[in-house]
Amino acid sequence: YQRRVRGGVLLVIVFLVIARSRKSAQAIKSRFDSVKDKANSWPETAITEFDPRTKIRDEDIHDLKERLRKRIVLPNLQEPEKSPYGTPATYVNLVADHLTDSFDFGMVTEVLCQFKHFKTVIGDLNLHFIHMVGSKEKKSTPILLLHGWPSSVWEFHKSIPILHKQGYTVVVPSLPAHGFTEPPTVTGTTPAIIGASYNRLMQKLGYKKYVIHGGDWGAII
């Protein structure tokens, strides 16, 4: 009798798990179809070349350094290396001093300008992206690289030339409100919408199939 009861309970649990899985799958498909329909309604727009130096101005760098110099000096509390109160104040002060006195903004600009940059509008997003076309002879699958938060395309400044020299086509977009991509102008810019925007971007570039690498929020997207 006990075996029958246990068997019956097990069957009920299995049934509930399967029902829940089907319901979740249907909900995911419904959200995917909604995003897909929205993406298909986006109008076609042009892709234009972009020069990062137009957005990396000396006066902006000077303003940043001045604000860092005039910051409120954080107290150097006796905090453990892995503080339960967040990033240790000593480390924050160290980073601020490095950005003010040592960080080479000019070097970063020169490295970024070695790549080919573009901008285009997809849906409600004014996207910036790097596009390095690989070898036509190799016919390799294009690679889409997605950075995380808080980060930028600089995250891949060493990977891009390595992959490109091996013949791969590399596309590296800036996330919305990161780097040279402008913030969204409307609400509802979810990871699914951003993902659909990047898929549309790859289609605009002529890539029907591609592989993706993403870190942090890039992986979620």
N, C-alpha and C positions, 0 to 999 in steps of 0.2 A: 504493500500500500504506500509506504513512504517513498519507494522508488518511483511509483506512478506519479505521486504528487510532485516530487522533484523534477521528473521528466516533463510534467505539465507546466510547471513554473518556468523551466528552461525554454520550452517552446514559446511561451508567452513573451519572455524576455527577447528571444531571437526575433519574434514577429515585430515587437515594438522597435527594436534596433533597425530592422529592415524598413519599416514604415517611416521611421524618422529619417533614415538615410535617403529614401526616395523623396520625401518632402523637402529635405535640404537640397538635393540635386535639382529638383524642380524650381526651387527658389533661386538657386544660383543661375540656372539656365534662363529664368525669367529676367533676372538683372542683366545677364550677359546680352540677351536679345534686345533689351531696352537701350543699353549702351551702344550696341551695334547699330540699331536704327538711328540713334542720335548721330553717330559718327557718319553714317551714310548721307545724312542731311547737310553735313558741313560743305560749304562751297569750296571750289578749287581756288587756290591763291598762288601767287608767284613765289619762287625762291630767289632771294637776293644775297649777294656776297656781303660779308660783314667784317669790318676791321675792329678788333678789340681795342685798339689804341684810341678810338673815338670815345670809349667809355672809361678808360683808365687815364684820368687826367691828373697832372701834377698838383693842381690846386685841391683836388679831392683827397689825394694822399697826404698832402700837408695838413688839411683840415682834420683828417683822422688822427694823425700824429699829435696835433695840438690838443685834441679832445682826450687822447690817452694820457698826455702829460698832465692835463688839468683834472684828471679823474680823482675821485675820492680815494685816498689811500686806504686800502683794506687792512684791517688789523691782522698781524701775524700771530694767530692763535696757536697754541700748542696742540695741533691736531695730528692724529695718526695718519699714516700714509694713505690708508683706505678709510677716509672719513665718512661717518654716517650722515654728516651735514652737507654733503655735496662736494664739489671741487674745492680743495684746500686753498685758502686765500693766498698762501705763499706761492702756489703755482699760478694763480690768476695774475698776481703782480709780476711774476717772472715772464709770462707770455706778453703782458702789456708792455713791459720794458723791452722785450725782444722786438716787438712790432715797431716800437718807437725808435729804437737806436740801432738795430742790427738787421732786421728783415730787408731783403733786397727785392723791392717791388719791381725794379727795372728788369732784373733777371727773369722774374715770373712773366712779365710782359713779353720779353724776347722769346722765351720758350713757347708761350701760347701762340705767338704770331708765326711760328714755324708751321702751324697747322692751317688748314683751310676752313674758314668759318662762314656760316650762312645763317640767315633768319627767314622765317616764314610764319604765316598765321594759319593755325589749324583750330577750327572751332572758336573758342574764346581765348585761346592762348597764342601769344606772340613768342614763338619758340626760337631759341638759339641752338645751334648744333655744329659740331665739327664733322666734316665729311672727307675722309681720305680714301680715294678710290684705289683699289689694289690692282694687281696684275691681271690683264685680260686673258693672258695665256693660261694662268693657273685655274681660272674659273672657280675660285673658292667661294664658300658661303659667306655672305656679309655678316659682320659681328656688330651687334648693338650693345653698347656699354652704358649702364645706368648707375650714376653715383647715388650716394645716400644723403642723409641730413645730419648735421649741417656740413655740407661739403660742396664740391664743384667739379667741373671737368678736369681740374688740376689733378684730381685723384688718379687720373689715367695718363698723365703726361709722359710717364716712362713706358707704359704698355703700348700706347698708340704707335710710336715709331718702330717698336719691335715687331708688332703684328703687321704693320704696313710693309716693312722690309721683307717679310716672309710672303708677301703677295696678297694679304687679306685686305678687304674693304672694311673700314671701321667708321661707325657712326656713333657720336657721343653727344647727346643732347644735355642741355642744362635743365634741371628740374624747374618747375614754375616758382618764381620769386627767388631763384638761385642764379648767381652769376649774371649772364646777359639775357636770361629769359625773364620777361616781365611778369609781375604778379597777376593772378586771375582777376578779371573785372566783374565776375559774377560768382554767386555761391554754387555749391554742388560740384566743385572740381575734385572729385574723388580719385583714388588710385586707379579705379577702373576707367574713368574718363581720361586720365593722363596716359594710361596704357593704350587706350584706343587712339589717342592723339599720336603716340609714337608709332603705332602700327600704320596709321594713315601716312605718317611721315615716310616710313620705309616704302610704302606703296608709291608715294609721290616720287621717290628716288629711283623707282623701278625694280624694287626688290620684293618678289613675291614670297620668297623663303629666306629666313635669316635665323641666326642663333643669338641668344641674349645672355648677358652676364649682368647681374645687379647686386649691389651691396646695400644692406640696411633698407631704407625705403625703396631703393632701386629694385631689390628682390621682391618686395611686396607688390610693386607696380608690375 
